[in-house]
């Protein structure tokens, strides 16, 4: 191996480490957030996982000693403020928390349900950023999570589309306003996670088969894919104001769910 190639390999390995850094994952008690928390811990970070679920979710032996679990309701800004006061200094914030959506035609939606989703996803994410940013060390980052509905609306999910699109736009504005703190968004496609737990095993396998047949990547996404993307955004010091789509090519095809 040439010296230039060896240097490149060493530099890439160094970029992927979070050793000595504190990563906070809001919504990290399950699903994609849990996958990202695992990836950060495996990159040697100290991880704080916060969500509505009480502490005690089982963590794999390999990384459980690096994880602290706490409870927070992102719609309660006082609770969010108290959370970050207790955490103190941090390096990276990832907000994956997303309230459940109730698909419903626009003309049948009620304002209370629409506002509940908007408050939980958009304003909850921004509350976390507002209270985390002043406590971030040099080189820190904030990452939000949306979904392909931001660019590919589906009937019954108008509020989800509007909320995701707004969060992606605001993340770019915050990249300008908070720089050199970096702000990015991950836009996942279909991911085989707990969000599909309402399906029985047969229906879930049928979903995977549809994705394998239609998506350019020929497979459904995993929580590990999202974790990999999150660590990349935390460790690459030149990426900000970006929406990183991790979708297997979902927006390029039609998938009837």
C-alpha positions, 0 to 999 in steps of 0.5 A: 500500500502506498504512503498516500493510500495509507494516510487516506485510510488513517484519516478516514478512520480518525474522522469516524471516531467520536471518542471523548465526545458527548452525543445526545439523541432525542428519540433514541429509545427505539427505532432509527434513534436507537440505531443512531445511538448504537452507532455513536456508542460504537464510534466511542462517544458518550451517549445520552438517549432521551425519549418519552419511554422510561429508562430501562430499554435493553442495550447490547452488552458492547455499548451499554456502559456508554449510554445514559437514558433519560425521559423528556417530552419535547413538547414541554419546553421547560422539560427540554431546558431542564434536560440540557441544563442537567447534561451540560456541555455536549458535542452533537445533538440528533433529534429523531423524535416524531409523534405518531401520524394519523393518515386522514384526508385533508378535509377530514383533519381536525386542527387539534390533531394537525397542531399536535403533530406540528408541535411534536415534530417541528417545535419539539425539534427546535426547542431541543436545538435552542437549548442545546446550541449554547452548550455545544463545544467547538466542532459541534453539530445538530442533526434533525430527521424527517422523511421522504414525505417532505418531497413526495407527498402522499394522500392523507399525510399533508401535515407530515409533508408540511412539517418535514419540509418546514424542518428541512428549510429551517435546518438550512437557515440555522446552519447560517445563523448558528455557524460554525456550529453545523446543522443538517437533516437526515431524510430517511426512506422506508426503514425496517423499524418499530414503526411497522410493528402494527403489521404482522410477520406476513404483511411485513415480509410482503412490504420488504418484498415490494421494496426489494422489487422496486427500489434501486438499492433492492432492499429496505433500509435498516436502522444501522443505515441511519446510524451510519449517516448520523455518525457521518454528519457528526464527524465530517467537519465540512458538511452543513446546511445539507439534507442527506437522503438515505432512502435506497432511491425511494423517490425515484420509483412508485411504491403502492403501500 
